[in-house]
Amino acid sequence: MADDLVLEMRDIRKEFPGVVANDRVSFDVRRGEVHALLGENGAGKSTLMNILYGLYRPDGGEIRLNGKPVSFASARDAIQAGIGMVHQHFMLIPVMTVAENIVLGSEPVREGIFLDEAAADRRVTEMAKTFRFEVDPDARVEDIGVGQQQRVEIMKALYRNADILILDEPTAVLTPQEATDLFEILRTLQREGMSIIFISHKLNEVLEIADRITVLRRGKTIETVQREGATEESLAKAMVGREVLLRVEKAPANPSDVLLEVRDLHVSDERGIEKVRGVSFDVRAGEIVGIAGVDGNGQTELIDALTGLLKIESGTATIAGRELAHANARDALDAGIGHIPEDRQRRGLVLEFSIAENIALHDYAEPPDARFGWLFPGRMISRARTLIREFDVRGGGPLTRAGSLSGGNQQKVIAAREIARDPKLLIAAQPTRGLDVGAIEYLHRRLVEERDEGRAILLISLELDEILSLSDRILVLYEGRIAGEHEGEVSEEQIGLEMLGGRREAA
């Protein structure tokens, strides 16, 4: 791999009202390398890349592409210069096909005016074959999984002849297997000479895929290091500025009364397909019960049924003795359920509302936010300010629009709201998705503290390490049924086997 620089960003500065997002940041990329950009939520990673992609104009500094100064007034300018970007939240049109999404804005035409659909399909098929992307050009985007959607986003950039590909938190919504497949694709692109900027907070993935790693902290460049010699511990310390505990420390649980009781639960999805098939389990006060499983095995439908978002077909679910069979979302909250949803933008926040308004969503009509029908905005703002400080939400204050926060800070706002409500049962679905190591350390510690204060916690996560380190008991969900239950020591191998529908044979 040649060491020539294809991109140089020197002393980049970007300031928003009250926030310096990038403070004289320097960053460069060599031809054919994967350069990881690592940092806490709100460290300035996405801002820096949005400047490179023409979405923001820098307040200072210089960008050089292949040795020549450049200035991008729009994303179109960046695309024409050979820069592609795959955003953390995909920019695809669900009702259009894969091929239509890929060629959108650069459609092949015949006779000068008519869309040449056959040519579009042919080009997409050739590209998929060249890079082994395994996508169907005629499939509608709404009918394919997130791993496939991400490939479509990458193909959009390749179709426009990108030489530099920016991937913003590319594995945040992927299963472990999909992440492995993505890394194979990136290695193929790297062999073809493409330069890749890999924005992430996952230390193990960065160490697996990157050639060099640049760490940002609070808008400043801290260091750039080679992958060789770097460790998870050294990178975590550079990100956070202190030693970070990468493993959960907790005392044995002291469970007491059953707060959630589920018996022979059957739930179908919105298409009428049965997804939860006769599930039974309990969660007691003072314990964390983790549900492990490959994505798509009924976890989402189980959560939605317990939180009043899907109808329970048959069976029972009770929270502190209160039946949830006919509960809606408000009833579930009133019964004492707190819910950190797996999709923070669709289910967790109203993006156009402020942080203060989002924190008050559930309890806006109750004291201290309201009294006798009167709403007290000052109290909402004061409470939000306290929780912002307690949960270290960065990127704004109580009146900041939730949609302007980074994904990780949006997650912190949801966690702050749900924990502060003092629920009997906290359902935490993918609670650390999109969080950096410092925030993960804090949230894990907080979940253990909530357990020790007598909360019942149901943890659903695709991160097997998270399930193993946090859970007092583990349930394995496979094809909508409980495939295994474990208390105490259990190997990752055994859990993994059950997640795929197998069981270890008795010796």
C-alpha positions as CSV (number, residue, x, y, z in Angstrom):
1,M,0.0,0.0,0.0
2,A,1.4,3.4,-1.0
3,D,1.8,6.0,1.6
4,D,0.7,8.9,-0.5
5,L,-2.0,11.1,1.1
6,V,-5.3,11.4,-0.8
7,L,-6.9,13.6,1.9
8,E,-5.6,16.2,4.4
9,M,-7.7,18.1,6.8
10,R,-5.7,20.7,8.7
11,D,-6.7,22.8,11.7
12,I,-10.4,22.4,11.0
13,R,-12.6,24.5,13.3
14,K,-16.4,24.4,13.5
15,E,-18.5,26.2,16.1
16,F,-22.2,26.0,16.8
17,P,-24.0,28.4,19.2
18,G,-22.4,27.7,22.6
19,V,-20.4,24.6,21.3
20,V,-17.0,24.2,19.6
21,A,-17.5,21.0,17.8
22,N,-14.1,20.9,16.1
23,D,-11.2,22.8,17.6
24,R,-8.3,22.9,15.1
25,V,-8.7,19.2,14.2
26,S,-6.1,17.6,11.8
27,F,-6.8,14.3,10.0
28,D,-5.4,12.6,6.9
29,V,-6.0,9.5,4.9
30,R,-3.7,7.5,2.7
31,R,-4.6,5.7,-0.5
32,G,-6.0,2.2,0.1
33,E,-6.1,2.4,3.9
34,V,-8.9,2.1,6.5
35,H,-8.4,5.0,8.8
36,A,-10.6,4.8,11.9
37,L,-12.0,8.0,13.6
38,L,-12.6,7.1,17.2
39,G,-14.1,9.2,20.0
40,E,-16.9,9.6,22.6
41,N,-20.4,10.7,21.6
42,G,-20.2,14.4,20.9
43,A,-16.4,14.3,20.3
44,G,-16.8,15.9,16.9
45,K,-16.4,12.9,14.6
46,S,-19.6,13.3,12.6
47,T,-19.2,17.1,12.4
48,L,-15.7,16.7,10.9
49,M,-17.0,14.2,8.3
50,N,-20.1,16.4,7.5
51,I,-17.6,19.2,6.8
52,L,-15.7,16.9,4.5
53,Y,-18.9,15.8,2.8
54,G,-20.0,19.4,2.2
55,L,-22.9,19.4,4.6
56,Y,-21.2,22.0,6.9
57,R,-18.9,24.8,6.0
58,P,-15.9,25.0,8.3
59,D,-15.2,28.2,10.3
60,G,-11.4,27.7,9.8
61,G,-8.8,25.3,8.5
62,E,-8.0,23.8,5.1
63,I,-9.0,20.6,3.2
64,R,-6.6,19.2,0.5
65,L,-7.6,16.4,-1.9
66,N,-4.8,14.8,-3.7
67,G,-2.6,17.7,-2.7
68,K,-4.9,20.4,-4.0
69,P,-7.0,22.8,-1.8
70,V,-10.7,22.2,-2.1
71,S,-13.9,23.7,-0.7
72,F,-17.3,22.0,-0.9
73,A,-20.5,24.1,-0.8
74,S,-22.7,21.0,-0.9
75,A,-22.7,17.2,-0.8
76,R,-23.0,17.3,-4.6
77,D,-19.6,19.0,-4.8
78,A,-18.0,16.3,-2.5
79,I,-19.6,13.5,-4.5
80,Q,-18.2,15.0,-7.8
81,A,-14.8,15.1,-6.1
82,G,-14.9,11.4,-5.4
83,I,-16.2,11.4,-1.8
84,G,-19.0,9.1,-0.7
85,M,-20.7,8.9,2.7
86,V,-22.9,6.2,4.3
87,H,-24.7,7.8,7.2
88,Q,-25.5,6.1,10.5
89,H,-29.2,6.4,9.6
90,F,-29.6,5.3,6.0
91,M,-30.8,7.8,3.3
92,L,-32.9,5.4,1.2
93,I,-36.4,5.6,-0.2
94,P,-38.2,2.5,1.2
95,V,-40.8,2.1,-1.7
96,M,-38.2,2.2,-4.4
97,T,-36.1,-0.7,-5.6
98,V,-32.5,-1.3,-4.8
99,A,-31.5,-0.3,-8.4
100,E,-33.7,2.8,-8.3
101,N,-32.1,4.0,-5.0
102,I,-28.6,3.4,-6.3
103,V,-29.0,5.4,-9.5
104,L,-31.2,8.1,-8.1
105,G,-29.9,11.4,-9.3
106,S,-27.6,9.8,-11.8
107,E,-30.0,7.7,-13.7
108,P,-29.1,6.1,-17.1
109,V,-31.4,7.4,-19.8
110,R,-32.3,6.3,-23.4
111,E,-33.2,8.6,-26.2
112,G,-32.1,11.5,-23.9
113,I,-35.1,11.6,-21.6
114,F,-36.4,8.2,-20.7
115,L,-35.1,6.2,-17.7
116,D,-33.3,3.1,-18.9
117,E,-34.4,0.7,-16.2
118,A,-32.7,-2.3,-17.9
119,A,-29.4,-0.4,-18.0
120,A,-29.8,0.5,-14.3
121,D,-30.4,-3.1,-13.3
122,R,-27.5,-4.3,-15.5
123,R,-25.0,-1.8,-13.9
124,V,-26.2,-2.7,-10.4
125,T,-26.0,-6.4,-11.1
126,E,-22.4,-6.0,-12.5
127,M,-21.4,-4.0,-9.4
128,A,-22.9,-6.5,-7.0
129,K,-21.0,-9.3,-8.8
130,T,-17.7,-7.4,-8.8
131,F,-17.8,-6.7,-5.1
132,R,-19.8,-9.8,-4.0
133,F,-22.5,-7.7,-2.5
134,E,-25.3,-10.3,-3.0
135,V,-28.3,-7.9,-3.4
136,D,-31.3,-8.2,-5.6
137,P,-31.6,-5.0,-7.9
138,D,-35.4,-5.5,-8.1
139,A,-36.1,-5.9,-4.4
140,R,-37.9,-3.0,-2.7
141,V,-35.7,-1.5,0.0
142,E,-38.5,-1.8,2.6
143,D,-38.4,-5.6,2.1
144,I,-34.7,-6.1,2.8
145,G,-32.8,-6.2,6.1
146,V,-30.5,-3.5,7.5
147,G,-27.4,-5.3,6.4
148,Q,-28.6,-5.4,2.8
149,Q,-29.6,-1.7,3.1
150,Q,-26.1,-0.8,4.1
151,R,-24.7,-2.5,1.1
152,V,-27.1,-0.5,-1.1
153,E,-25.8,2.7,0.5
154,I,-22.2,1.6,-0.2
155,M,-23.1,0.8,-3.8
156,K,-24.7,4.2,-4.2
157,A,-21.2,5.7,-3.4
158,L,-19.4,3.3,-5.7
159,Y,-21.9,4.0,-8.5
160,R,-20.8,7.6,-8.3
161,N,-17.1,6.7,-8.5
162,A,-16.2,7.4,-4.9
163,D,-12.4,7.1,-4.1
164,I,-12.9,7.9,-0.4
165,L,-15.8,6.3,1.5
166,I,-17.0,7.6,4.8
167,L,-18.8,5.1,7.0
168,D,-20.5,6.7,10.0
169,E,-21.0,4.1,12.8
170,P,-21.5,1.4,10.2
171,T,-22.1,-1.5,12.6
172,A,-24.5,0.2,15.0
173,V,-27.5,-1.5,13.5
174,L,-25.9,-4.7,12.3
175,T,-25.8,-8.2,13.8
176,P,-22.4,-9.7,14.5
177,Q,-22.6,-11.8,11.4
178,E,-23.6,-8.8,9.3
179,A,-20.6,-6.8,10.7
180,T,-18.3,-9.7,9.7
181,D,-19.8,-9.6,6.2
182,L,-19.3,-5.8,6.1
183,F,-15.6,-6.1,7.0
184,E,-15.1,-8.6,4.1
185,I,-16.6,-6.0,1.8
186,L,-14.3,-3.3,3.2
187,R,-11.3,-5.4,2.6
188,T,-12.3,-6.0,-1.0
189,L,-12.8,-2.3,-1.5
190,Q,-9.4,-1.7,0.1
191,R,-7.7,-4.1,-2.3
192,E,-9.3,-2.1,-5.1
193,G,-7.5,1.0,-3.9
194,M,-10.3,2.7,-2.1
195,S,-9.6,4.8,1.0
196,I,-12.1,4.2,3.8
197,I,-12.8,6.5,6.9
198,F,-14.4,4.3,9.5
199,I,-16.2,6.3,12.3
200,S,-16.9,4.1,15.3
201,H,-16.8,3.8,19.1
202,K,-16.4,0.0,19.1
203,L,-12.8,-0.6,20.1
204,N,-12.7,-4.3,19.1
205,E,-14.0,-3.5,15.6
206,V,-11.5,-0.6,15.1
207,L,-8.6,-2.9,16.1
208,E,-9.8,-5.5,13.6
209,I,-10.4,-3.4,10.5
210,A,-8.3,-0.2,10.8
211,D,-4.7,0.5,9.6
212,R,-4.5,3.7,11.6
213,I,-6.6,5.2,14.3
214,T,-7.2,8.9,15.1
215,V,-8.8,9.7,18.5
216,L,-10.9,12.8,19.1
217,R,-11.9,14.1,22.5
218,R,-14.2,17.1,23.1
219,G,-13.5,18.4,19.6
220,K,-9.7,18.1,19.6
221,T,-7.3,15.6,18.0
222,I,-5.7,13.6,20.8
223,E,-3.5,11.2,18.8
224,T,-3.1,9.1,15.7
225,V,-1.7,5.6,16.2
226,Q,-1.0,2.5,14.1
227,R,-3.2,-0.5,14.8
228,E,-0.1,-2.5,15.8
229,G,0.6,-1.9,19.4
230,A,-2.8,-0.3,20.2
231,T,-5.1,-2.0,22.7
232,E,-8.7,-1.5,23.8
233,E,-7.4,-0.1,27.1
234,S,-5.1,2.4,25.6
235,L,-7.7,3.6,23.1
236,A,-10.4,3.9,25.7
237,K,-8.1,6.0,27.9
238,A,-7.3,8.3,25.0
239,M,-11.0,8.7,24.2
240,V,-12.2,9.4,27.7
241,G,-9.1,10.9,29.3
242,R,-9.0,8.4,32.2
243,E,-8.8,4.7,32.8
244,V,-12.0,3.0,31.8
245,L,-13.4,-0.2,33.3
246,L,-14.2,-2.4,30.3
247,R,-15.7,-5.2,32.4
248,V,-18.8,-4.9,34.6
249,E,-18.2,-5.3,38.3
250,K,-21.2,-6.3,40.4
251,A,-22.1,-8.1,43.6
252,P,-24.3,-11.2,43.5
253,A,-28.0,-10.4,43.0
254,N,-30.5,-10.5,45.8
255,P,-33.8,-11.1,44.0
256,S,-37.1,-10.8,45.9
257,D,-40.7,-10.5,44.6
258,V,-41.7,-11.4,41.1
259,L,-42.5,-8.1,39.3
260,L,-42.9,-9.5,35.7
261,E,-44.7,-12.8,35.2
262,V,-45.1,-14.1,31.6
263,R,-47.0,-17.3,30.9
264,D,-47.5,-19.1,27.6
265,L,-47.2,-15.8,25.6
266,H,-48.1,-15.8,21.9
267,V,-47.6,-12.7,19.8
268,S,-47.9,-12.1,16.1
269,D,-46.2,-9.3,14.1
270,E,-48.1,-6.6,12.1
271,R,-48.3,-9.1,9.1
272,G,-50.0,-11.7,11.3
273,I,-47.0,-14.0,11.5
274,E,-46.5,-15.6,14.9
275,K,-43.2,-14.4,16.3
276,V,-43.5,-15.3,20.0
277,R,-44.5,-18.9,20.6
278,G,-45.5,-19.9,24.1
279,V,-42.9,-18.0,26.0
280,S,-42.9,-18.2,29.9
281,F,-40.5,-16.5,32.3
282,D,-40.3,-14.3,35.4
283,V,-38.3,-11.3,36.3
284,R,-37.9,-10.5,40.0
285,A,-37.1,-7.3,41.8
286,G,-33.4,-7.0,42.3
287,E,-32.2,-9.0,39.3
288,I,-31.2,-8.5,35.7
289,V,-32.6,-11.1,33.3
290,G,-30.9,-11.0,29.9
291,I,-32.5,-12.3,26.7
292,A,-29.9,-13.4,24.1
293,G,-30.6,-14.3,20.5
294,V,-29.9,-13.6,16.9
295,D,-31.9,-10.6,15.6
296,G,-35.3,-11.5,14.3
297,N,-36.1,-14.4,16.7
298,G,-39.0,-12.7,18.4
299,Q,-37.2,-10.2,20.6
300,T,-38.8,-7.1,19.1
301,E,-42.3,-8.6,19.2
302,L,-41.9,-9.7,22.8
303,I,-40.8,-6.2,23.9
304,D,-43.6,-4.6,21.9
305,A,-46.2,-6.9,23.5
306,L,-45.0,-6.1,27.0
307,T,-44.9,-2.3,26.4
308,G,-48.4,-2.2,24.8
309,L,-47.2,-1.6,21.2
310,L,-48.5,-5.0,19.9
311,K,-51.5,-7.1,20.8
312,I,-51.0,-10.2,22.9
313,E,-52.7,-13.0,21.0
314,S,-52.9,-15.4,24.0
315,G,-51.2,-16.1,27.3
316,T,-50.7,-13.7,30.1
317,A,-48.2,-11.0,31.1
318,T,-48.5,-9.2,34.5
319,I,-46.5,-6.4,36.0
320,A,-46.7,-6.3,39.8
321,G,-49.9,-8.2,39.6
322,R,-51.5,-6.0,36.9
323,E,-52.6,-7.7,33.7
324,L,-51.1,-6.4,30.5
325,A,-53.2,-8.4,28.0
326,H,-55.3,-5.5,26.8
327,A,-52.9,-2.7,27.7
328,N,-51.8,0.1,25.4
329,A,-48.5,1.9,25.7
330,R,-49.9,4.4,28.2
331,D,-51.3,1.6,30.3
332,A,-48.0,-0.2,30.3
333,L,-46.2,3.0,31.5
334,D,-48.7,3.6,34.2
335,A,-48.4,0.0,35.4
336,G,-44.7,0.7,36.2
337,I,-42.8,-0.2,33.0
338,G,-39.8,1.9,31.8
339,H,-38.8,1.3,28.2
340,I,-35.5,2.0,26.5
341,P,-36.5,1.1,22.9
342,E,-34.2,-0.5,20.4
343,D,-35.0,2.1,17.8
344,R,-34.3,5.4,19.5
345,Q,-35.5,7.7,16.6
346,R,-38.7,5.9,15.8
347,R,-39.8,4.8,19.3
348,G,-37.7,6.8,21.8
349,L,-37.8,10.4,20.9
350,V,-39.8,13.1,19.1
351,L,-36.8,14.5,17.1
352,E,-38.4,18.0,16.6
353,F,-39.0,18.4,20.4
354,S,-36.4,19.8,22.7
355,I,-34.5,17.6,25.2
356,A,-36.7,19.0,28.0
357,E,-39.9,18.2,26.1
358,N,-38.6,14.7,25.4
359,I,-37.8,14.1,29.0
360,A,-41.3,15.2,30.0
361,L,-43.1,13.1,27.4
362,H,-44.5,10.5,29.8
363,D,-45.2,12.7,32.8
364,Y,-45.9,16.2,31.4
365,A,-49.4,16.2,33.0
366,E,-48.1,15.2,36.5
367,P,-46.4,17.2,39.2
368,P,-43.9,18.8,39.2
369,D,-44.2,19.5,35.5
370,A,-47.9,20.4,35.8
371,R,-50.6,21.1,38.4
372,F,-54.4,21.6,38.0
373,G,-53.9,21.5,34.2
374,W,-51.2,24.1,34.2
375,L,-47.9,23.3,32.6
376,F,-44.7,24.7,34.2
377,P,-42.0,24.9,31.4
378,G,-39.4,26.2,33.9
379,R,-39.7,23.1,36.0
380,M,-39.4,20.9,32.9
381,I,-36.2,22.8,31.9
382,S,-34.8,22.6,35.4
383,R,-35.3,18.8,35.6
384,A,-33.9,18.3,32.1
385,R,-30.8,20.3,33.1
386,T,-30.2,18.1,36.1
387,L,-30.5,14.9,34.1
388,I,-28.3,16.3,31.3
389,R,-25.6,16.8,33.8
390,E,-26.2,13.5,35.6
391,F,-26.1,11.4,32.4
392,D,-23.4,13.5,30.7
393,V,-25.6,14.4,27.6
394,R,-23.4,16.5,25.3
395,G,-24.2,18.7,22.4
396,G,-26.7,21.1,23.9
397,G,-28.9,22.1,26.7
398,P,-32.6,21.6,27.8
399,L,-33.9,23.6,24.8
400,T,-31.7,21.9,22.2
401,R,-33.7,20.0,19.6
402,A,-33.3,16.2,20.2
403,G,-32.8,15.6,16.5
404,S,-29.6,17.7,16.5
405,L,-27.9,15.4,19.0
406,S,-25.5,12.6,18.0
407,G,-27.1,9.1,18.2
408,G,-25.3,8.2,21.4
409,N,-26.4,11.4,23.1
410,Q,-30.0,10.7,22.0
411,Q,-29.7,7.3,23.7
412,K,-28.5,9.0,26.9
413,V,-31.6,11.3,26.9
414,I,-33.9,8.2,26.6
415,A,-32.0,6.4,29.4
416,A,-32.2,9.5,31.6
417,R,-35.9,9.8,31.1
418,E,-36.8,6.1,31.7
419,I,-34.6,5.6,34.8
420,A,-35.6,8.9,36.3
421,R,-39.3,7.8,36.2
422,D,-38.5,5.2,38.9
423,P,-40.2,2.3,37.1
424,K,-40.9,-1.1,38.8
425,L,-39.6,-2.9,35.7
426,L,-37.1,-1.4,33.3
427,I,-37.1,-3.0,29.8
428,A,-33.7,-2.1,28.2
429,A,-33.5,-3.1,24.5
430,Q,-30.1,-2.6,23.0
431,P,-29.4,0.1,25.7
432,T,-25.8,0.8,24.7
433,R,-26.3,0.8,20.9
434,G,-24.3,3.8,19.5
435,L,-22.7,4.6,22.9
436,D,-19.0,5.1,23.4
437,V,-16.9,3.2,26.0
438,G,-17.3,5.9,28.6
439,A,-21.0,6.0,28.2
440,I,-21.3,2.3,28.1
441,E,-19.4,2.0,31.4
442,Y,-21.7,4.6,33.0
443,L,-24.9,3.0,31.8
444,H,-23.8,-0.5,32.8
445,R,-22.9,0.7,36.2
446,R,-26.3,2.5,36.4
447,L,-28.2,-0.6,35.5
448,V,-26.5,-2.6,38.2
449,E,-27.2,0.2,40.7
450,E,-30.9,0.2,39.7
451,R,-30.9,-3.6,40.2
452,D,-29.4,-3.2,43.6
453,E,-32.1,-0.7,44.6
454,G,-34.8,-3.3,43.9
455,R,-35.6,-2.6,40.3
456,A,-36.5,-5.6,38.0
457,I,-34.5,-5.3,34.7
458,L,-35.2,-7.1,31.5
459,L,-32.2,-6.7,29.2
460,I,-32.4,-7.5,25.5
461,S,-29.2,-7.2,23.6
462,L,-27.5,-8.5,20.4
463,E,-24.2,-7.9,22.1
464,L,-23.4,-11.3,23.7
465,D,-20.6,-9.8,25.9
466,E,-23.2,-7.4,27.3
467,I,-25.6,-10.2,28.1
468,L,-22.9,-12.3,29.8
469,S,-21.4,-9.5,31.8
470,L,-24.6,-7.9,33.1
471,S,-27.2,-10.7,33.5
472,D,-27.9,-12.6,36.6
473,R,-30.0,-15.0,34.6
474,I,-29.9,-15.5,30.8
475,L,-32.7,-16.7,28.6
476,V,-31.9,-17.7,25.0
477,L,-34.6,-16.9,22.4
478,Y,-34.7,-18.9,19.2
479,E,-37.6,-18.8,16.7
480,G,-39.8,-17.3,19.3
481,R,-39.2,-19.9,22.0
482,I,-37.0,-20.2,25.0
483,A,-34.1,-22.4,23.8
484,G,-32.1,-22.2,27.1
485,E,-32.0,-20.7,30.5
486,H,-28.9,-20.2,32.6
487,E,-28.0,-18.9,36.0
488,G,-24.4,-18.6,37.1
489,E,-21.4,-19.4,34.9
490,V,-22.1,-20.3,31.3
491,S,-19.8,-20.3,28.3
492,E,-20.2,-18.0,25.3
493,E,-20.0,-21.2,23.2
494,Q,-23.0,-22.7,24.9
495,I,-25.1,-19.6,24.5
496,G,-24.0,-19.2,20.9
497,L,-25.0,-22.8,20.2
498,E,-28.5,-22.3,21.6
499,M,-28.9,-19.0,19.7
500,L,-28.5,-21.0,16.5
501,G,-31.1,-23.6,17.6
502,G,-28.6,-26.3,18.9
503,R,-27.9,-27.8,22.2
504,R,-24.8,-29.3,23.6
505,E,-25.1,-33.1,23.8
506,A,-24.7,-34.6,27.2
507,A,-21.3,-36.2,27.8
